[in-house]
């Protein structure tokens, strides 16, 4: 079993032990559970930053080597769930600061207006309100995971809309 899956298993065990310790148990069992929970937490504290192992990062970089818009940092965040192993990465936008062209404010406003309502609200609070995920989640009454997914979807949709608009209506060079 690799390190990522082992850490995921230990996290699940830790969560179960913490829940059971609160609600169940005879005194002697409770003490053993607390000791086991402390040992599991100590093991997880070594890997508390939830970054992907370097071998996994390198393999992922090789898989995405042909895509120059993807950047995977040396300490990429990692999450394991039933769907698989997820590694955080940066995707370079086709337009905007640092690109070869600037964004027309009217095109950007149209792209934002075309977003679904929740994605638009999350994007607006993130970009204009400068709020972090927990603050956005609290303001909208949704989970932080949903904030992350909606913001990612909004950024991808805006990038795609601006890229399509640029391809269909190239701006004249002055």
C-alpha positions in Angstrom: 0.0 0.0 0.0 1.5 3.4 -1.0 1.9 6.3 1.4 -1.1 8.3 0.0 -3.5 5.5 0.5 -2.1 4.6 3.9 -2.5 8.2 5.1 -6.1 8.3 3.8 -6.8 5.0 5.7 -5.3 6.4 8.9 -7.3 9.6 8.5 -10.5 7.6 8.2 -9.5 5.5 11.2 -8.7 8.6 13.2 -12.1 10.1 12.4 -13.9 6.9 13.4 -12.0 6.6 16.6 -12.7 10.3 17.5 -16.5 9.8 16.8 -16.7 6.5 18.7 -14.8 7.9 21.7 -17.4 10.6 22.1 -20.4 8.4 21.9 -19.5 4.9 22.9 -17.4 2.8 25.2 -16.7 1.3 28.5 -14.1 3.2 30.5 -11.3 0.7 29.7 -12.2 0.6 26.0 -12.4 4.4 25.9 -8.9 4.7 27.3 -7.5 2.2 24.7 -9.3 4.1 22.0 -7.9 7.4 23.2 -4.4 5.9 23.2 -4.8 4.5 19.7 -6.3 7.8 18.5 -3.3 9.7 20.0 -0.9 7.3 18.2 -2.7 7.6 14.9 -2.7 11.4 15.2 1.0 11.4 15.9 1.6 9.4 12.7 -0.5 11.8 10.7 1.2 14.8 12.2 4.3 13.8 10.4 2.3 14.1 7.1 0.0 16.9 8.3 0.5 19.2 5.3 -1.4 16.8 2.9 1.1 17.1 0.1 1.6 14.5 -2.5 4.6 12.2 -2.4 7.4 13.4 -4.7 7.2 10.3 -6.9 3.5 10.9 -7.5 4.2 14.5 -8.3 6.9 13.6 -10.8 4.7 10.9 -12.5 1.9 13.5 -12.8 4.2 16.1 -14.3 5.4 13.5 -16.9 1.8 12.7 -17.7 1.0 16.4 -18.3 4.3 17.3 -19.9 2.8 18.0 -23.3 0.4 20.6 -21.8 2.3 23.8 -21.3 -0.7 25.4 -19.4 -0.4 23.0 -16.4 2.0 23.6 -13.6 2.4 21.2 -10.7 4.3 22.6 -7.7 6.9 20.7 -5.8 4.6 20.6 -2.8 1.3 20.0 -4.5 -1.7 19.4 -2.3 -3.1 15.9 -2.4 -6.5 14.4 -1.6 -7.6 10.8 -1.8 -11.2 9.7 -2.1 -13.2 6.9 -3.6 -12.7 8.4 -7.1 -9.0 8.3 -6.8 -6.0 10.5 -6.0 -6.3 14.2 -6.7 -3.3 16.5 -7.0 -3.6 20.2 -7.0 -2.2 22.1 -10.0 -2.1 25.5 -11.6 -3.7 26.1 -15.0 -2.5 29.2 -16.9 -5.4 31.2 -18.3 -5.3 31.9 -22.0 -6.0 35.6 -21.3 -5.3 38.1 -18.6 -2.3 39.4 -16.8 0.9 37.7 -18.0 -0.6 36.5 -21.3 0.0 38.0 -24.7 -3.3 39.9 -24.7 -5.4 41.9 -22.3 -9.0 41.2 -21.4 -11.6 43.5 -22.8 -13.8 44.5 -19.8 -17.0 44.1 -21.7 -16.1 40.6 -22.8 -15.1 39.7 -19.2 -18.4 41.1 -17.9 -20.3 39.1 -20.4 -18.4 35.9 -19.5 -19.2 36.5 -15.8 -22.8 37.2 -16.5 -23.1 33.9 -18.5 -22.0 31.9 -15.4 -24.6 29.9 -13.4 -25.8 32.0 -10.4 -23.9 30.1 -7.7 -20.6 30.0 -9.7 -21.1 33.8 -10.4 -21.6 34.5 -6.7 -18.6 32.5 -5.7 -16.4 34.1 -8.3 -17.6 37.6 -7.5 -17.0 37.1 -3.7 -13.5 35.6 -4.4 -12.3 38.2 -7.0 -14.0 41.4 -6.0 -14.7 40.7 -2.3 -11.2 39.2 -1.8 -12.8 36.6 0.6 -11.2 33.2 1.3 -13.0 29.9 1.0 -14.3 29.7 4.5 -15.7 33.3 4.3 -17.4 32.6 1.0 -18.8 29.3 2.3 -20.2 31.1 5.3 -21.6 34.0 3.3 -23.4 31.7 0.9 -24.3 28.9 3.4 -22.5 26.2 1.4 -19.5 23.9 2.1 -15.9 24.9 1.4 -15.6 22.0 -1.0 -18.5 23.4 -3.0 -16.9 26.8 -3.0 -13.7 25.3 -4.5 -15.6 23.3 -7.1 -17.7 26.3 -8.1 -14.8 28.7 -8.3 -12.8 26.2 -10.4 -15.8 25.7 -12.7 -16.3 29.5 -13.0 -12.6 30.1 -13.9 -12.6 27.4 -16.5 -15.9 28.7 -18.0 -14.7 32.3 -18.1 -11.4 31.2 -19.7 -13.3 29.1 -22.3 -15.7 31.9 -23.1 -13.0 34.4 -23.5 -10.9 32.0 -25.6 -13.8 31.3 -27.9 -14.7 35.0 -28.2 -11.1 35.8 -29.0 -11.0 33.1 -31.7 -14.3 34.2 -33.2 -13.7 38.0 -32.9 -10.0 38.8 -33.0 -9.3 42.3 -31.9 -7.5 44.5 -34.5 -3.9 45.2 -33.9 -3.3 48.9 -33.6 
